[in-house]
Amino acid sequence: MTSRILVLISGNGSNLQAIIDACKSPDYPGEVVGVISNVADVYGLTRAANENIDHSVLSHRDFSSREEYDNALIKLIDSYQADVIVLAGFMRILTETFVNTFAGKLLNIHPSLLPKYQGLNTHQKAIEAGDTTHGVSVHFVTEELDGGPVILQAKVPVFETDTVQVLASRVHEQEHRIYPLVVKWFCSGRLKMQGDAVILDGEVLPASGYASE
């Protein structure tokens, strides 16, 4: 049975597109059934429209508190009957109620090798720290911002001549590779969160997530 994927965005939606494209493979076990943005007129909504995927805007500006917004978002998400909720550049700090409502079904991608550089401006932080390696992490979402258990990471080199834009582009390439893969694992029933641990094919993953080495 094909799993129902719901994607939350706030912007361009390049990771959304990567997942949409992956779903076109006949052996992919999921389908994007909806896209929700908290910002109107972003290109990610155009991507959904181009693929005839149901999409809607729920602006946080229409609500007086984070709690009110998240409660409305929960209701909207419930209407899609999603099996997995994928945060793809969704620029909101989620309430405890929201996270607990969908615990074990929430995936996020973060542009750093967690637990390094939680929050914003990760590429700038990596350059300023003189790091020689940077990357991206896909993780389950918990109440701690960017603190949920890591499922999969991809590393990229950092060169002395790198600008933030160049490094970001290098990281984006890896994002578009690993996010559809993790979503596929989840949709096929291979992946789950158990307590603070990630289980893949019945095995507990290390803190840094799956490693193919």
Buried (B, 14 or more C-beta within 10 A) or exposed (E): EEBBBBBBBBBBBBBBBBBBEBBEEEEBBBBBBBBBBBBEEBBBBEBBEEBEBBBEBBEBEEBEEBEEBBBBBBEBBEEBEBBBBBBBBBEBEBBEEBBEBBBEBBBBBBBBBBBBBBEEEBBBBBBEEEBEEBBBBBBBBBBEEBBBBBBBBBEBEBEEEBEBEBBBEBBBEBBBBBBBBBBBBBBEEEBBBEEEEBBBEEEEBEEEBBEEE
